[in-house]
Amino acid sequence: MKGKKNDFSMSFYDNDERTMFLGFVHNTEKAIEWVNQKGIQWTHTMVYDRRTRAKVDRIKNEK
């Protein structure tokens, strides 16, 4: 999903352990591509509204 200007923050988890936090995300698909290119292991990610900290979505790793 794409926001206006860094609307999201994302926490990546490997089962129950948080492996990566991105504080300013404009496009969640590109953020996932970047994390995969870096070789970071993750099972799911939580997407939050950066300003209100409300949970927006949960995305599972399909790989």
Residue pairs with C-beta under 8 A, 6 or more apart in sequence:
1 8
1 27
1 28
1 29
1 47
1 56
1 57
2 26
2 27
2 28
2 29
3 25
3 26
3 27
5 26
6 24
6 25
6 26
6 50
7 25
7 26
7 49
7 50
7 51
8 25
8 26
8 28
8 47
8 48
8 49
8 50
8 56
9 21
9 22
9 23
9 24
9 25
9 47
9 48
9 50
10 20
10 21
10 22
10 25
10 28
10 31
10 45
10 46
10 47
10 48
11 18
11 20
11 21
11 45
11 46
11 48
12 18
12 19
12 20
12 21
12 22
12 35
12 40
12 42
12 44
12 45
13 19
13 42
13 43
13 44
13 45
13 46
14 41
14 42
14 43
15 43
19 40
19 41
19 42
20 35
20 40
20 42
22 31
22 35
23 50
24 50
25 31
25 47
25 50
28 47
28 57
28 59
32 45
32 59
35 42
36 63
42 61
43 60
43 61
44 58
44 59
44 60
44 61
45 58
45 59
45 61
46 55
46 57
46 58
47 55
47 56
47 57
47 58
47 59
48 54
48 55
48 56
49 56
